[in-house]
Amino acid sequence: MRFYRILPVLAVALACLGVAKAEVLSIRKVGDKTITCMHSGMFSNLNDCSSRSNWYTYVFVGRISAIKPAKDNEKQVQIAPDEVFFGKPDNPITVLTSQGLCMPKLAVGDRWLFYLKKVNGQPIILDYYGNDSLPIADARAKIETLRRLKKIGEFGILRGRVMRGAFYNEKTISNAHVIADRRSDNKQFVAVTDAAGRYEFQPLAPGNYKITVGPIGSYQPDDSEVSLKTGACWDLTIDRSPHAQIGGHLERFNSQPATGFHLVLIRADNTWYQITQTDRNGYFHFDQHDPGDYLLGLISPEGPNWRDGSGGGPGVKIPTVALYYPGENDRSRARVIRVKDDEILDLGFKLPMK
């Protein structure tokens, strides 16, 4: 019997224009072994709802017919495809696991939805890090989408959700009118969100589309762009990116630019932070922020070696601050920076004389 116990988990996220990249590292106990598992945590407002099938050589439902041990605690797995959606896999096809102990248990007779990439001269890898393969019980929605795409002909699918609120506390919006404007001829298509905030257009012809949402009271989601190809399925979350910006100039006590210093912007309620570094002229910039109250601080050079990035959520660890804006050592005396929606603030921050 395989026993999984997840010990500490570390996630590092970098946000950029609605797209984030993360690597999730977990330390697990599997039987009498302690193993490290690393998984890609990439996500975006625009996701391939057929699970990136165009990234792979083969996409199919198959049954595991044999499992053999391989080097470094990995497995050699033989699979018999029985419903193929993309490519022409061998029958049977043999794959080699990577971080196999981190995966759900593999057993002869189990059926999975497999996404496999073939590179000439190399074994086909079933990789825990960035592979979309799933046991059949967890893949039913993806299989249904793949079946639809197989029958849809020259069209594609565009669906998704309409949301509002901060990324860590978003809420869905029902009865929102979503408009897809095809750039080639300006023909418009309309879909309406359901009670769960989800929408889906009728199958659309390939092309470039501008996606807008009608005003919802005083709330206006951002526009989006989608390039739809034959047989593709895109799931687009439509919301409003925070537009407030906080920036400024960090100077030494002698008015010279403070170059290469790490600054941290902290929500006043300690639920989120973002780190940036001053440029060669001492300037810094934090963009895409929700309105609210923030604190600005200079990260202590004696603490961990922080890099540009961000973190959020309950219990998030805030970097150690050596000096708060506008020049206070004590957080209780720091100036609270209140920023409004779409506001751009330019702050002057000066280091004290040593």
C-alpha positions in Angstrom: 0.0 0.0 0.0 1.4 3.4 -0.9 1.2 6.0 1.8 1.5 9.7 1.0 2.1 12.3 3.6 2.7 15.8 2.4 5.1 17.7 4.6 6.0 21.4 4.0 4.9 23.0 0.7 6.5 25.9 -1.0 4.9 27.9 -3.9 6.7 30.8 -5.6 4.6 32.9 -7.9 5.5 35.7 -10.3 2.6 37.8 -11.7 2.7 39.4 -15.1 -0.3 40.8 -17.1 -2.7 38.2 -15.9 -0.3 35.3 -16.4 1.5 33.6 -13.5 4.3 31.1 -13.4 4.8 29.0 -10.3 6.8 26.0 -9.3 5.3 24.0 -6.5 7.7 22.0 -4.4 6.5 19.4 -1.9 8.3 17.0 0.4 6.4 13.7 0.8 6.7 10.5 2.7 6.0 7.5 0.4 6.4 4.2 2.3 9.8 4.4 4.0 11.1 7.0 1.6 11.1 10.8 1.8 10.9 12.3 -1.7 10.8 15.7 -3.2 8.1 16.4 -5.9 8.3 19.4 -8.2 5.3 20.4 -10.3 4.7 23.3 -12.7 2.0 25.7 -11.5 1.6 27.8 -14.6 -1.8 29.4 -15.1 -3.4 32.1 -17.1 -6.7 33.8 -17.7 -6.7 32.0 -21.1 -6.4 28.2 -20.8 -6.6 25.4 -23.3 -9.7 23.6 -22.1 -8.7 20.5 -24.1 -5.6 20.5 -21.9 -3.1 21.7 -24.4 -3.7 18.8 -26.8 -1.7 20.7 -29.5 1.4 20.5 -27.3 1.5 16.7 -27.5 2.2 14.0 -30.1 -0.5 11.7 -28.8 -3.7 12.2 -26.9 -5.7 9.1 -26.1 -7.6 7.1 -23.5 -5.6 3.9 -22.8 -5.4 1.0 -20.4 -2.2 0.2 -18.5 -1.2 -3.4 -19.6 2.1 -3.8 -17.9 4.4 -2.1 -15.4 8.1 -2.9 -14.9 10.7 -1.3 -12.5 13.2 1.1 -14.1 16.3 3.0 -13.0 16.1 5.4 -10.0 12.7 4.2 -8.6 11.0 4.9 -11.9 8.6 2.7 -13.9 8.4 1.5 -17.5 4.7 1.5 -18.3 3.1 -0.3 -21.3 -0.2 1.2 -22.4 -2.9 -0.1 -24.9 -4.7 2.9 -26.5 -8.5 2.4 -26.9 -9.8 5.9 -27.8 -7.4 8.1 -29.7 -8.0 11.8 -30.1 -4.7 13.0 -31.6 -1.8 11.3 -33.3 -1.2 7.7 -34.1 0.3 6.0 -31.0 1.8 2.5 -31.2 -0.4 -0.3 -29.7 1.0 -1.0 -27.2 3.0 2.1 -26.5 5.8 2.1 -23.8 6.6 5.1 -21.6 9.0 5.9 -18.8 7.9 7.8 -15.7 9.7 10.8 -14.3 9.1 11.6 -10.6 6.8 8.5 -10.8 6.6 8.2 -7.0 4.9 11.6 -6.9 2.1 10.5 -9.3 -1.2 8.8 -8.4 -0.6 5.0 -8.1 -0.2 3.3 -11.4 -1.7 -0.2 -11.6 -2.2 -2.7 -14.4 -5.8 -2.5 -15.7 -6.2 1.3 -14.8 -7.5 3.5 -17.6 -6.1 7.1 -18.0 -6.4 10.0 -20.3 -2.8 10.2 -21.6 -1.0 13.3 -23.1 2.4 12.2 -24.4 5.1 13.9 -26.4 7.5 12.0 -28.7 11.0 13.3 -29.4 13.0 11.3 -31.9 15.7 9.2 -30.3 14.4 9.6 -26.8 12.0 7.6 -24.6 8.5 8.8 -24.3 8.2 10.3 -20.8 5.2 10.4 -18.4 6.4 13.3 -16.3 4.9 14.5 -13.0 6.4 18.0 -13.5 4.4 19.3 -16.5 2.3 16.5 -17.9 -1.5 16.7 -18.2 -2.2 12.9 -18.0 -5.0 12.0 -15.5 -6.7 8.8 -14.2 -10.0 8.4 -16.1 -12.0 9.2 -13.0 -10.5 12.7 -12.9 -10.6 13.3 -16.7 -14.2 12.9 -17.6 -14.8 16.6 -18.4 -11.6 16.7 -20.6 -12.6 13.6 -22.4 -16.1 15.0 -23.2 -14.4 18.2 -24.6 -12.0 16.1 -26.7 -14.9 14.1 -28.1 -16.8 17.3 -29.0 -13.7 18.7 -30.7 -13.3 15.5 -32.7 -16.8 16.0 -34.2 -16.9 19.7 -34.5 -15.4 20.0 -38.0 -13.9 23.3 -39.0 -15.0 25.2 -35.9 -13.6 25.8 -32.4 -15.0 26.3 -28.9 -14.7 29.5 -26.8 -16.1 29.4 -23.2 -15.1 30.6 -19.8 -16.2 32.7 -16.8 -16.9 36.4 -15.9 -15.4 37.4 -12.6 -14.9 40.4 -10.3 -12.9 41.1 -7.2 -9.3 40.6 -6.1 -7.5 37.5 -7.5 -7.6 35.8 -4.1 -11.3 36.6 -3.5 -13.0 36.6 -7.0 -16.7 36.1 -7.4 -18.6 35.0 -10.5 -21.1 37.2 -12.3 -24.3 35.8 -13.7 -26.4 37.3 -16.6 -23.4 39.1 -18.1 -23.4 39.6 -21.9 -20.2 38.5 -23.5 -19.5 39.6 -27.1 -17.0 38.0 -29.5 -16.2 40.4 -32.4 -14.5 38.6 -35.3 -11.8 41.0 -36.6 -11.9 39.8 -40.2 -15.5 41.0 -40.8 -16.7 42.6 -37.5 -19.4 39.9 -37.2 -20.5 39.7 -33.5 -21.6 36.7 -31.5 -23.2 36.9 -28.0 -23.2 34.6 -25.0 -24.8 35.1 -21.6 -23.3 33.8 -18.3 -25.3 31.4 -16.3 -25.8 31.3 -12.5 -22.3 30.1 -12.0 -20.8 32.9 -14.1 -20.0 30.6 -17.1 -20.6 31.3 -20.7 -20.1 29.4 -24.0 -20.5 30.6 -27.5 -21.9 28.6 -30.3 -19.0 26.8 -32.2 -17.0 29.6 -33.9 -15.1 29.7 -37.1 -11.3 30.1 -36.9 -10.1 33.7 -36.6 -9.0 36.5 -34.3 -11.7 37.7 -31.9 -12.0 40.7 -29.6 -13.9 39.7 -26.4 -15.8 42.3 -24.5 -18.4 42.3 -21.7 -21.3 44.7 -21.5 -21.1 47.0 -18.4 -22.3 45.4 -15.2 -23.5 48.4 -13.1 -20.4 50.5 -12.6 -18.1 47.5 -13.2 -16.5 47.1 -16.6 -14.3 44.0 -17.2 -11.2 44.4 -19.4 -11.3 43.5 -23.1 -9.4 40.4 -24.3 -8.1 38.9 -27.5 -8.4 35.3 -28.6 -7.0 33.6 -31.7 -9.2 30.6 -32.4 -8.1 27.7 -34.6 -9.9 24.7 -36.0 -10.5 22.1 -33.4 -9.3 24.3 -30.5 -11.0 25.0 -27.2 -10.2 28.0 -25.1 -11.5 28.7 -21.6 -11.2 32.5 -21.0 -11.7 34.1 -17.6 -12.8 37.7 -18.1 -12.2 40.1 -15.2 -10.7 43.5 -14.6 -7.0 43.6 -13.9 -6.1 46.1 -11.1 -5.0 49.3 -12.8 -3.6 51.3 -9.8 0.2 51.9 -9.9 2.6 52.9 -7.2 6.1 54.0 -8.1 8.7 56.5 -7.3 12.4 57.2 -6.7 14.7 55.9 -3.9 17.6 58.2 -3.0 20.6 57.9 -0.7 20.9 60.6 2.0 23.2 62.6 -0.3 20.5 62.7 -3.0 22.3 60.1 -5.2 20.1 57.3 -6.7 19.9 54.2 -4.6 20.5 51.5 -7.2 19.7 47.8 -6.8 17.8 48.0 -3.6 14.8 45.6 -3.0 11.6 47.2 -2.0 8.4 45.5 -0.9 4.8 46.7 -1.2 2.6 45.2 1.5 -1.2 45.2 1.8 -2.0 46.9 5.1 -3.9 43.7 6.3 -0.8 41.5 5.5 -2.6 39.3 3.0 -0.3 40.1 0.1 3.1 41.5 -0.9 5.1 42.3 -4.0 8.9 42.8 -4.3 10.7 44.9 -6.9 14.2 46.3 -7.3 15.3 49.9 -8.0 16.9 50.4 -11.5 20.2 52.0 -12.3 18.6 55.5 -11.7 17.0 54.5 -8.4 13.4 54.3 -9.8 10.9 51.6 -8.8 7.5 50.6 -10.0 4.6 48.4 -8.8 1.7 48.1 -11.2 -1.7 46.3 -11.5 -2.9 46.8 -8.0 -6.3 46.8 -6.4 -7.4 50.0 -4.7 -6.7 49.9 -0.9 -4.2 50.6 1.8 -0.5 49.6 1.4 2.8 50.0 3.2 6.1 50.4 1.4 9.3 49.1 2.8 13.0 48.6 2.2 13.9 44.9 2.6 16.5 44.2 5.1 19.8 43.2 3.4 20.5 40.9 6.4 17.4 38.8 5.7 16.9 36.1 3.0 18.1 36.9 -0.6 14.7 38.0 -1.9 14.1 38.2 -5.7 11.4 40.1 -7.6 8.1 38.3 -6.9 4.9 38.2 -4.9 2.9 36.1 -2.5 -0.5 36.2 -1.0 -3.2 34.3 1.0 -3.8 33.4 4.6 -0.6 33.0 6.6 1.7 34.4 3.8 5.2 35.3 5.2 6.0 38.9 4.6 9.6 39.8 4.0 11.5 41.5 6.8 11.5 45.3 6.4 14.4 47.4 7.5 12.9 50.8 6.8 9.3 51.8 6.1 8.2 54.7 3.9 8.7 57.6 4.3 11.7 56.8 6.7 10.4 54.9 9.8 12.0 51.9 11.5 8.7 51.1 13.3 5.8 49.7 11.3 3.3 51.4 13.6 4.7 54.8 12.5 4.8 54.0 8.8 2.7 56.1 6.4 -0.2 54.2 5.0 -0.4 54.6 1.2 -4.0 54.7 0.1 -4.5 54.2 -3.6 -7.7 54.5 -5.6 -8.8 52.5 -8.6 -6.7 53.6 -11.7 -4.7 56.0 -9.6 -1.0 56.5 -10.3 1.2 57.5 -7.3 4.8 58.8 -7.6 6.6 58.6 -4.2 9.9 60.0 -3.1 11.7 57.7 -0.6 15.0 58.7 1.0 17.5 56.6 2.9 18.8 58.1 6.2 22.4 58.9 6.8 24.3 56.0 8.2 
